[in-house]
Amino acid sequence: MGEKDHTQKMLIGCRDVFAELINVLVYSGENVVNEADLLAGPTESLYIEADKLQN
């Protein structure tokens, strides 16, 4: 536990896979999210903990 899952991150990074997952899991299979409408965004989270920058 606590290890980064690079394979999962790469798979979810594919717009077609992400759109299909959201449509199936959130919208019960209805085609609401279209891969052509998705834009890339930052994938890392940064926060300050005890005066240190954490990733």
Secondary structure by P-SEA (a helix, b strand, c coil): cccccaaaaaaaacaaaaaaaaaaaccccccccccccccccccbbbbbccccccc
